[in-house]
Every structure is written in structure tokens, then in C-alpha cells.
Amino acid sequence: MLKMDLEYEKGIFFIRLIGDLTRKNSHKINNYIVPVIKKHQLKKVIINLEKVKEIDEAGITSLINTKCIVKCNKGKLYLCGLNKEFELKLKRLHLKKWTSEKEIIKLIEV
């Protein structure tokens, strides 16, 4: 099961995922999050994976799709809340990993 807590504040789209990002539910990102980012041309997207328990290949692919759409909008995708296991799995995303949303917000607002 995957729950999503979505928030848009000060030009930043926050996506907080809770549960498992696997083949069973990665469609939620592909069919809901990606079209929202595309439609509204969102440029600053933070995905918080702090409460994600499991990620498989389909979940990684959905994050790659999200990254591509944000990049097409000439924006940037930020990931935070990764544990060591997920860092290894998500290495091919070629994104710098941040420890918290607050750290990213400080970087963006400078």
C-alpha cells in the first residue's frame, strides 16, 4: 500500500510517500503525480522517502519518469529521507540525496 501526502507551498511541490513503492502501486505516481507536474509545469519538486519501507524496479522507474518530467519543465527534483539501502537502489537517478526537506528549502531559497 502506498499513501501520498501532497502539498504545494511557495512554488515547491512536496510529495511525501508512505508505505511501499512497488509494482502494485507505482501506477499512482505515473498516473497521478506525473500528469499534475506536467500540467502545472512544476519546477521544484521534493520527494520525501523517509516513510517508504520498500522500493522495487517499478518504483524506481516511476521516480525516473518523475525526474524526466520535472527536467522537461526546466526544473529540479530533490530526494530526501533515504536510508542506505535505498541510496544504493536509487544511485542511477544521479541525484544528490538530502537528509531533510528543511535542508532543501534552505538551498532553494538562497
N, CA, C and O atoms as CSV, one atom per row, in Angstrom:
chain,resi,resn,atom,element,x,y,z
A,1,MET,N,N,0.838,-1.181,0.000
A,1,MET,CA,C,0.000,0.000,0.000
A,1,MET,C,C,0.885,1.248,0.000
A,1,MET,O,O,1.917,1.282,0.670
A,2,LEU,N,N,0.487,2.243,-0.735
A,2,LEU,CA,C,1.231,3.500,-0.831
A,2,LEU,C,C,0.281,4.659,-0.583
A,2,LEU,O,O,-0.745,4.796,-1.250
A,3,LYS,N,N,0.634,5.479,0.372
A,3,LYS,CA,C,-0.118,6.704,0.622
A,3,LYS,C,C,0.749,7.871,0.191
A,3,LYS,O,O,1.976,7.820,0.282
A,4,MET,N,N,0.095,8.927,-0.282
A,4,MET,CA,C,0.823,10.116,-0.727
A,4,MET,C,C,0.268,11.335,-0.011
A,4,MET,O,O,-0.940,11.572,0.004
A,5,ASP,N,N,1.166,12.095,0.577
A,5,ASP,CA,C,0.804,13.366,1.192
A,5,ASP,C,C,1.367,14.443,0.271
A,5,ASP,O,O,2.583,14.598,0.165
A,6,LEU,N,N,0.487,15.185,-0.394
A,6,LEU,CA,C,0.907,16.181,-1.376
A,6,LEU,C,C,0.659,17.580,-0.832
A,6,LEU,O,O,-0.358,17.844,-0.190
A,7,GLU,N,N,1.614,18.476,-1.104
A,7,GLU,CA,C,1.485,19.852,-0.646
A,7,GLU,C,C,2.215,20.756,-1.629
A,7,GLU,O,O,3.299,20.428,-2.111
A,8,TYR,N,N,1.608,21.887,-1.916
A,8,TYR,CA,C,2.244,22.881,-2.773
A,8,TYR,C,C,2.343,24.166,-1.971
A,8,TYR,O,O,1.330,24.734,-1.562
A,9,GLU,N,N,3.568,24.620,-1.749
A,9,GLU,CA,C,3.779,25.807,-0.933
A,9,GLU,C,C,4.984,26.585,-1.450
A,9,GLU,O,O,6.063,26.024,-1.644
A,10,LYS,N,N,4.787,27.877,-1.668
A,10,LYS,CA,C,5.856,28.794,-2.095
A,10,LYS,C,C,6.603,28.287,-3.331
A,10,LYS,O,O,7.827,28.381,-3.413
A,11,GLY,N,N,5.848,27.754,-4.283
A,11,GLY,CA,C,6.452,27.311,-5.536
A,11,GLY,C,C,7.136,25.962,-5.472
A,11,GLY,O,O,7.803,25.558,-6.424
A,12,ILE,N,N,6.980,25.261,-4.362
A,12,ILE,CA,C,7.602,23.946,-4.201
A,12,ILE,C,C,6.499,22.898,-4.029
A,12,ILE,O,O,5.593,23.063,-3.212
A,13,PHE,N,N,6.590,21.816,-4.814
A,13,PHE,CA,C,5.632,20.720,-4.733
A,13,PHE,C,C,6.249,19.613,-3.881
A,13,PHE,O,O,7.249,19.008,-4.267
A,14,PHE,N,N,5.649,19.356,-2.726
A,14,PHE,CA,C,6.130,18.325,-1.811
A,14,PHE,C,C,5.340,17.051,-2.025
A,14,PHE,O,O,4.110,17.064,-2.054
A,15,ILE,N,N,6.063,15.942,-2.175
A,15,ILE,CA,C,5.452,14.629,-2.299
A,15,ILE,C,C,6.044,13.769,-1.188
A,15,ILE,O,O,7.221,13.412,-1.225
A,16,ARG,N,N,5.220,13.443,-0.208
A,16,ARG,CA,C,5.675,12.606,0.902
A,16,ARG,C,C,5.019,11.240,0.733
A,16,ARG,O,O,3.797,11.103,0.798
A,17,LEU,N,N,5.860,10.235,0.515
A,17,LEU,CA,C,5.362,8.884,0.274
A,17,LEU,C,C,5.417,8.065,1.560
A,17,LEU,O,O,6.369,8.162,2.334
A,18,ILE,N,N,4.378,7.259,1.772
A,18,ILE,CA,C,4.292,6.420,2.964
A,18,ILE,C,C,3.887,5.012,2.525
A,18,ILE,O,O,2.845,4.829,1.897
A,19,GLY,N,N,4.704,4.030,2.855
A,19,GLY,CA,C,4.381,2.642,2.508
A,19,GLY,C,C,5.395,2.041,1.556
A,19,GLY,O,O,6.596,2.286,1.673
A,20,ASP,N,N,4.905,1.253,0.615
A,20,ASP,CA,C,5.763,0.555,-0.344
A,20,ASP,C,C,5.596,1.148,-1.741
A,20,ASP,O,O,4.480,1.317,-2.230
A,21,LEU,N,N,6.720,1.457,-2.366
A,21,LEU,CA,C,6.713,1.945,-3.746
A,21,LEU,C,C,7.123,0.768,-4.626
A,21,LEU,O,O,8.297,0.595,-4.955
A,22,THR,N,N,6.135,-0.029,-4.996
A,22,THR,CA,C,6.395,-1.265,-5.736
A,22,THR,C,C,5.512,-1.335,-6.983
A,22,THR,O,O,4.723,-0.433,-7.260
A,23,ARG,N,N,5.667,-2.417,-7.713
A,23,ARG,CA,C,4.910,-2.617,-8.953
A,23,ARG,C,C,3.411,-2.487,-8.722
A,23,ARG,O,O,2.698,-1.970,-9.582
A,24,LYS,N,N,2.929,-2.944,-7.588
A,24,LYS,CA,C,1.499,-2.900,-7.278
A,24,LYS,C,C,0.932,-1.486,-7.241
A,24,LYS,O,O,-0.234,-1.273,-7.572
A,25,ASN,N,N,1.754,-0.519,-6.837
A,25,ASN,CA,C,1.203,0.818,-6.640
A,25,ASN,C,C,2.009,1.960,-7.242
A,25,ASN,O,O,1.685,3.123,-7.004
A,26,SER,N,N,3.031,1.669,-8.002
A,26,SER,CA,C,3.804,2.738,-8.646
A,26,SER,C,C,2.962,3.479,-9.692
A,26,SER,O,O,3.296,4.594,-10.092
A,27,HIS,N,N,1.873,2.850,-10.124
A,27,HIS,CA,C,0.967,3.500,-11.076
A,27,HIS,C,C,0.396,4.790,-10.490
A,27,HIS,O,O,0.020,5.688,-11.242
A,28,LYS,N,N,0.325,4.898,-9.162
A,28,LYS,CA,C,-0.185,6.117,-8.534
A,28,LYS,C,C,0.690,7.317,-8.879
A,28,LYS,O,O,0.192,8.424,-9.084
A,29,ILE,N,N,1.975,7.087,-8.939
A,29,ILE,CA,C,2.888,8.179,-9.322
A,29,ILE,C,C,2.778,8.434,-10.819
A,29,ILE,O,O,2.667,9.582,-11.250
A,30,ASN,N,N,2.809,7.370,-11.609
A,30,ASN,CA,C,2.772,7.514,-13.071
A,30,ASN,C,C,1.464,8.117,-13.576
A,30,ASN,O,O,1.469,8.902,-14.525
A,31,ASN,N,N,0.355,7.760,-12.957
A,31,ASN,CA,C,-0.959,8.191,-13.451
A,31,ASN,C,C,-1.514,9.427,-12.756
A,31,ASN,O,O,-2.468,10.030,-13.248
A,32,TYR,N,N,-0.945,9.811,-11.635
A,32,TYR,CA,C,-1.470,10.974,-10.926
A,32,TYR,C,C,-0.418,12.077,-10.765
A,32,TYR,O,O,-0.638,13.212,-11.188
A,33,ILE,N,N,0.701,11.750,-10.165
A,33,ILE,CA,C,1.730,12.761,-9.875
A,33,ILE,C,C,2.343,13.323,-11.160
A,33,ILE,O,O,2.424,14.539,-11.328
A,34,VAL,N,N,2.768,12.450,-12.056
A,34,VAL,CA,C,3.429,12.903,-13.289
A,34,VAL,C,C,2.530,13.834,-14.103
A,34,VAL,O,O,3.002,14.886,-14.536
A,35,PRO,N,N,1.243,13.494,-14.336
A,35,PRO,CA,C,0.377,14.426,-15.071
A,35,PRO,C,C,0.185,15.776,-14.374
A,35,PRO,O,O,0.089,16.806,-15.041
A,36,VAL,N,N,0.128,15.779,-13.032
A,36,VAL,CA,C,-0.013,17.042,-12.292
A,36,VAL,C,C,1.221,17.915,-12.513
A,36,VAL,O,O,1.100,19.113,-12.768
A,37,ILE,N,N,2.393,17.318,-12.416
A,37,ILE,CA,C,3.643,18.064,-12.628
A,37,ILE,C,C,3.696,18.608,-14.048
A,37,ILE,O,O,4.087,19.753,-14.275
A,38,LYS,N,N,3.297,17.773,-14.994
A,38,LYS,CA,C,3.311,18.165,-16.409
A,38,LYS,C,C,2.310,19.294,-16.681
A,38,LYS,O,O,2.657,20.290,-17.315
A,39,LYS,N,N,1.089,19.143,-16.210
A,39,LYS,CA,C,0.020,20.107,-16.473
A,39,LYS,C,C,0.345,21.488,-15.899
A,39,LYS,O,O,0.136,22.506,-16.558
A,40,HIS,N,N,0.854,21.513,-14.672
A,40,HIS,CA,C,1.113,22.782,-13.996
A,40,HIS,C,C,2.554,23.263,-14.165
A,40,HIS,O,O,2.952,24.277,-13.592
A,41,GLN,N,N,3.329,22.523,-14.959
A,41,GLN,CA,C,4.732,22.857,-15.244
A,41,GLN,C,C,5.511,23.183,-13.966
A,41,GLN,O,O,6.163,24.222,-13.860
A,42,LEU,N,N,5.423,22.279,-13.017
A,42,LEU,CA,C,6.099,22.464,-11.734
A,42,LEU,C,C,7.604,22.282,-11.903
A,42,LEU,O,O,8.053,21.349,-12.569
A,43,LYS,N,N,8.367,23.169,-11.304
A,43,LYS,CA,C,9.820,23.167,-11.490
A,43,LYS,C,C,10.607,22.751,-10.260
A,43,LYS,O,O,11.759,22.333,-10.376
A,44,LYS,N,N,10.006,22.859,-9.090
A,44,LYS,CA,C,10.696,22.481,-7.854
A,44,LYS,C,C,9.869,21.404,-7.167
A,44,LYS,O,O,8.789,21.669,-6.640
A,45,VAL,N,N,10.400,20.181,-7.182
A,45,VAL,CA,C,9.675,19.042,-6.626
A,45,VAL,C,C,10.569,18.330,-5.616
A,45,VAL,O,O,11.709,17.972,-5.911
A,46,ILE,N,N,10.023,18.135,-4.419
A,46,ILE,CA,C,10.735,17.409,-3.369
A,46,ILE,C,C,9.965,16.125,-3.083
A,46,ILE,O,O,8.774,16.158,-2.771
A,47,ILE,N,N,10.659,14.991,-3.194
A,47,ILE,CA,C,10.059,13.710,-2.850
A,47,ILE,C,C,10.715,13.218,-1.564
A,47,ILE,O,O,11.927,13.012,-1.503
A,48,ASN,N,N,9.888,13.035,-0.544
A,48,ASN,CA,C,10.371,12.571,0.747
A,48,ASN,C,C,10.082,11.076,0.866
A,48,ASN,O,O,8.927,10.650,0.847
A,49,LEU,N,N,11.153,10.286,0.988
A,49,LEU,CA,C,11.031,8.828,1.053
A,49,LEU,C,C,11.273,8.299,2.461
A,49,LEU,O,O,11.511,7.106,2.649
A,50,GLU,N,N,11.213,9.173,3.432
A,50,GLU,CA,C,11.516,8.817,4.817
A,50,GLU,C,C,10.657,7.661,5.339
A,50,GLU,O,O,11.143,6.817,6.091
A,51,LYS,N,N,9.381,7.624,4.942
A,51,LYS,CA,C,8.464,6.606,5.459
A,51,LYS,C,C,8.178,5.497,4.450
A,51,LYS,O,O,7.198,4.764,4.581
A,52,VAL,N,N,9.041,5.381,3.444
A,52,VAL,CA,C,8.898,4.299,2.462
A,52,VAL,C,C,9.623,3.067,3.006
A,52,VAL,O,O,10.772,3.150,3.440
A,53,LYS,N,N,8.943,1.936,2.977
A,53,LYS,CA,C,9.509,0.708,3.528
A,53,LYS,C,C,10.234,-0.118,2.470
A,53,LYS,O,O,11.214,-0.802,2.765
A,54,GLU,N,N,9.734,-0.045,1.221
A,54,GLU,CA,C,10.292,-0.876,0.164
A,54,GLU,C,C,10.172,-0.167,-1.185
A,54,GLU,O,O,9.183,0.509,-1.469
A,55,ILE,N,N,11.210,-0.340,-2.007
A,55,ILE,CA,C,11.189,0.171,-3.382
A,55,ILE,C,C,11.679,-0.951,-4.288
A,55,ILE,O,O,12.705,-1.575,-4.015
A,56,ASP,N,N,10.943,-1.206,-5.365
A,56,ASP,CA,C,11.413,-2.190,-6.343
A,56,ASP,C,C,11.684,-1.487,-7.678
A,56,ASP,O,O,11.657,-0.259,-7.763
A,57,GLU,N,N,11.941,-2.276,-8.703
A,57,GLU,CA,C,12.304,-1.740,-10.021
A,57,GLU,C,C,11.222,-0.826,-10.602
A,57,GLU,O,O,11.530,0.216,-11.181
A,58,ALA,N,N,9.964,-1.218,-10.446
A,58,ALA,CA,C,8.865,-0.393,-10.961
A,58,ALA,C,C,8.795,0.944,-10.221
A,58,ALA,O,O,8.509,1.976,-10.828
A,59,GLY,N,N,9.054,0.928,-8.924
A,59,GLY,CA,C,9.080,2.162,-8.139
A,59,GLY,C,C,10.198,3.085,-8.589
A,59,GLY,O,O,10.009,4.297,-8.688
A,60,ILE,N,N,11.356,2.516,-8.859
A,60,ILE,CA,C,12.494,3.302,-9.349
A,60,ILE,C,C,12.156,3.916,-10.706
A,60,ILE,O,O,12.464,5.079,-10.965
A,61,THR,N,N,11.522,3.124,-11.565
A,61,THR,CA,C,11.122,3.624,-12.885
A,61,THR,C,C,10.150,4.795,-12.756
A,61,THR,O,O,10.244,5.762,-13.512
A,62,SER,N,N,9.222,4.716,-11.810
A,62,SER,CA,C,8.276,5.822,-11.625
A,62,SER,C,C,8.991,7.084,-11.141
A,62,SER,O,O,8.602,8.191,-11.514
A,63,LEU,N,N,10.024,6.935,-10.322
A,63,LEU,CA,C,10.818,8.099,-9.893
A,63,LEU,C,C,11.611,8.681,-11.066
A,63,LEU,O,O,11.768,9.897,-11.174
A,64,ILE,N,N,12.106,7.808,-11.939
A,64,ILE,CA,C,12.823,8.263,-13.135
A,64,ILE,C,C,11.875,9.040,-14.044
A,64,ILE,O,O,12.252,10.081,-14.581
A,65,ASN,N,N,10.647,8.548,-14.222
A,65,ASN,CA,C,9.640,9.256,-15.026
A,65,ASN,C,C,9.367,10.644,-14.453
A,65,ASN,O,O,9.259,11.624,-15.189
A,66,THR,N,N,9.259,10.707,-13.137
A,66,THR,CA,C,9.009,11.981,-12.467
A,66,THR,C,C,10.173,12.945,-12.705
A,66,THR,O,O,9.969,14.124,-12.995
A,67,LYS,N,N,11.383,12.429,-12.579
A,67,LYS,CA,C,12.568,13.252,-12.810
A,67,LYS,C,C,12.583,13.803,-14.237
A,67,LYS,O,O,12.898,14.974,-14.448
A,68,CYS,N,N,12.246,12.969,-15.206
A,68,CYS,CA,C,12.244,13.386,-16.615
A,68,CYS,C,C,11.231,14.503,-16.873
A,68,CYS,O,O,11.527,15.456,-17.593
A,69,ILE,N,N,10.049,14.387,-16.293
A,69,ILE,CA,C,9.014,15.407,-16.486
A,69,ILE,C,C,9.442,16.728,-15.855
A,69,ILE,O,O,9.272,17.788,-16.457
A,70,VAL,N,N,9.997,16.670,-14.647
A,70,VAL,CA,C,10.467,17.891,-13.981
A,70,VAL,C,C,11.579,18.537,-14.799
A,70,VAL,O,O,11.632,19.758,-14.940
A,71,LYS,N,N,12.461,17.708,-15.332
A,71,LYS,CA,C,13.565,18.221,-16.159
A,71,LYS,C,C,13.042,18.871,-17.442
A,71,LYS,O,O,13.583,19.884,-17.888
A,72,CYS,N,N,11.998,18.296,-18.036
A,72,CYS,CA,C,11.379,18.880,-19.229
A,72,CYS,C,C,10.787,20.253,-18.920
A,72,CYS,O,O,10.709,21.110,-19.800
A,73,ASN,N,N,10.373,20.460,-17.677
A,73,ASN,CA,C,9.851,21.759,-17.245
A,73,ASN,C,C,10.982,22.724,-16.853
A,73,ASN,O,O,10.738,23.813,-16.334
A,74,LYS,N,N,12.218,22.294,-17.117
A,74,LYS,CA,C,13.415,23.069,-16.744
A,74,LYS,C,C,13.476,23.285,-15.234
A,74,LYS,O,O,13.838,24.358,-14.751
A,75,GLY,N,N,13.110,22.230,-14.506
A,75,GLY,CA,C,13.121,22.291,-13.057
A,75,GLY,C,C,14.069,21.276,-12.476
A,75,GLY,O,O,14.898,20.697,-13.178
A,76,LYS,N,N,13.935,21.067,-11.173
A,76,LYS,CA,C,14.821,20.156,-10.472
A,76,LYS,C,C,14.038,19.316,-9.471
A,76,LYS,O,O,13.153,19.813,-8.775
A,77,LEU,N,N,14.382,18.036,-9.415
A,77,LEU,CA,C,13.785,17.092,-8.485
A,77,LEU,C,C,14.774,16.844,-7.354
A,77,LEU,O,O,15.963,16.635,-7.594
A,78,TYR,N,N,14.275,16.870,-6.120
A,78,TYR,CA,C,15.100,16.627,-4.943
A,78,TYR,C,C,14.539,15.430,-4.194
A,78,TYR,O,O,13.324,15.297,-4.048
A,79,LEU,N,N,15.428,14.552,-3.716
A,79,LEU,CA,C,15.018,13.410,-2.906
A,79,LEU,C,C,15.564,13.576,-1.501
A,79,LEU,O,O,16.701,14.010,-1.315
A,80,CYS,N,N,14.762,13.233,-0.524
A,80,CYS,CA,C,15.254,13.273,0.855
A,80,CYS,C,C,14.678,12.107,1.639
A,80,CYS,O,O,13.730,11.452,1.209
A,81,GLY,N,N,15.275,11.863,2.805
A,81,GLY,CA,C,14.801,10.822,3.696
A,81,GLY,C,C,15.151,9.407,3.267
A,81,GLY,O,O,14.435,8.459,3.590
A,82,LEU,N,N,16.253,9.266,2.537
A,82,LEU,CA,C,16.653,7.941,2.054
A,82,LEU,C,C,17.465,7.192,3.099
A,82,LEU,O,O,18.324,7.774,3.761
A,83,ASN,N,N,17.192,5.904,3.245
A,83,ASN,CA,C,18.082,5.089,4.065
A,83,ASN,C,C,19.175,4.523,3.153
A,83,ASN,O,O,19.104,4.671,1.933
A,84,LYS,N,N,20.166,3.887,3.734
A,84,LYS,CA,C,21.330,3.399,2.969
A,84,LYS,C,C,20.935,2.408,1.874
A,84,LYS,O,O,21.493,2.446,0.778
A,85,GLU,N,N,19.994,1.537,2.157
A,85,GLU,CA,C,19.556,0.538,1.171
A,85,GLU,C,C,18.970,1.220,-0.069
A,85,GLU,O,O,19.272,0.834,-1.198
A,86,PHE,N,N,18.140,2.227,0.148
A,86,PHE,CA,C,17.521,2.935,-0.967
A,86,PHE,C,C,18.542,3.759,-1.735
A,86,PHE,O,O,18.424,3.900,-2.952
A,87,GLU,N,N,19.536,4.304,-1.055
A,87,GLU,CA,C,20.569,5.084,-1.737
A,87,GLU,C,C,21.249,4.236,-2.802
A,87,GLU,O,O,21.505,4.716,-3.906
A,88,LEU,N,N,21.542,2.986,-2.481
A,88,LEU,CA,C,22.174,2.090,-3.453
A,88,LEU,C,C,21.243,1.796,-4.620
A,88,LEU,O,O,21.670,1.792,-5.774
A,89,LYS,N,N,19.960,1.548,-4.320
A,89,LYS,CA,C,18.987,1.250,-5.373
A,89,LYS,C,C,18.758,2.454,-6.290
A,89,LYS,O,O,18.545,2.291,-7.492
A,90,LEU,N,N,18.803,3.645,-5.729
A,90,LEU,CA,C,18.471,4.854,-6.491
A,90,LEU,C,C,19.703,5.576,-7.042
A,90,LEU,O,O,19.603,6.713,-7.503
A,91,LYS,N,N,20.836,4.932,-6.994
A,91,LYS,CA,C,22.085,5.542,-7.453
A,91,LYS,C,C,22.001,5.988,-8.909
A,91,LYS,O,O,22.566,7.018,-9.277
A,92,ARG,N,N,21.310,5.228,-9.725
A,92,ARG,CA,C,21.249,5.546,-11.159
A,92,ARG,C,C,20.377,6.758,-11.483
A,92,ARG,O,O,20.352,7.214,-12.626
A,93,LEU,N,N,19.664,7.280,-10.488
A,93,LEU,CA,C,18.893,8.514,-10.698
A,93,LEU,C,C,19.821,9.720,-10.828
A,93,LEU,O,O,19.420,10.771,-11.326
A,94,HIS,N,N,21.047,9.560,-10.381
A,94,HIS,CA,C,22.051,10.629,-10.445
A,94,HIS,C,C,21.544,11.915,-9.805
A,94,HIS,O,O,21.666,13.001,-10.372
A,95,LEU,N,N,20.982,11.771,-8.629
A,95,LEU,CA,C,20.504,12.921,-7.863
A,95,LEU,C,C,21.244,12.970,-6.540
A,95,LEU,O,O,21.547,11.941,-5.936
A,96,LYS,N,N,21.525,14.172,-6.109
A,96,LYS,CA,C,22.102,14.317,-4.787
A,96,LYS,C,C,20.988,14.046,-3.779
A,96,LYS,O,O,19.860,14.509,-3.949
A,97,LYS,N,N,21.309,13.299,-2.740
A,97,LYS,CA,C,20.329,12.963,-1.730
A,97,LYS,C,C,20.487,13.898,-0.544
A,97,LYS,O,O,21.603,14.175,-0.105
A,98,TRP,N,N,19.377,14.377,-0.034
A,98,TRP,CA,C,19.363,15.301,1.092
A,98,TRP,C,C,18.782,14.603,2.304
A,98,TRP,O,O,18.016,13.649,2.171
A,99,THR,N,N,19.147,15.079,3.491
A,99,THR,CA,C,18.660,14.439,4.704
A,99,THR,C,C,17.244,14.874,5.060
A,99,THR,O,O,16.474,14.078,5.598
A,100,SER,N,N,16.887,16.129,4.767
A,100,SER,CA,C,15.557,16.602,5.161
A,100,SER,C,C,15.010,17.637,4.182
A,100,SER,O,O,15.748,18.210,3.380
A,101,GLU,N,N,13.714,17.860,4.265
A,101,GLU,CA,C,13.058,18.874,3.435
A,101,GLU,C,C,13.579,20.270,3.794
A,101,GLU,O,O,13.768,21.110,2.914
A,102,LYS,N,N,13.809,20.512,5.077
A,102,LYS,CA,C,14.300,21.825,5.522
A,102,LYS,C,C,15.627,22.181,4.871
A,102,LYS,O,O,15.852,23.331,4.494
A,103,GLU,N,N,16.500,21.201,4.739
A,103,GLU,CA,C,17.801,21.417,4.112
A,103,GLU,C,C,17.628,21.827,2.640
A,103,GLU,O,O,18.326,22.716,2.153
A,104,ILE,N,N,16.711,21.183,1.952
A,104,ILE,CA,C,16.453,21.504,0.542
A,104,ILE,C,C,15.842,22.896,0.408
A,104,ILE,O,O,16.227,23.668,-0.470
A,105,ILE,N,N,14.889,23.210,1.280
A,105,ILE,CA,C,14.237,24.521,1.231
A,105,ILE,C,C,15.248,25.634,1.417
A,105,ILE,O,O,15.182,26.653,0.729
A,106,LYS,N,N,16.189,25.453,2.346
A,106,LYS,CA,C,17.240,26.460,2.550
A,106,LYS,C,C,18.043,26.646,1.271
A,106,LYS,O,O,18.366,27.772,0.893
A,107,LEU,N,N,18.364,25.545,0.606
A,107,LEU,CA,C,19.133,25.596,-0.637
A,107,LEU,C,C,18.364,26.316,-1.733
A,107,LEU,O,O,18.932,27.144,-2.446
A,108,ILE,N,N,17.083,26.011,-1.877
A,108,ILE,CA,C,16.251,26.590,-2.931
A,108,ILE,C,C,16.051,28.088,-2.716
A,108,ILE,O,O,16.096,28.866,-3.669
A,109,GLU,N,N,15.829,28.489,-1.468
A,109,GLU,CA,C,15.508,29.879,-1.171
A,109,GLU,C,C,16.709,30.819,-1.227
A,109,GLU,O,O,16.538,32.038,-1.230
A,110,VAL,N,N,17.907,30.273,-1.271
A,110,VAL,CA,C,19.102,31.137,-1.328
A,110,VAL,C,C,19.252,31.757,-2.683
A,110,VAL,O,O,20.196,32.511,-2.916
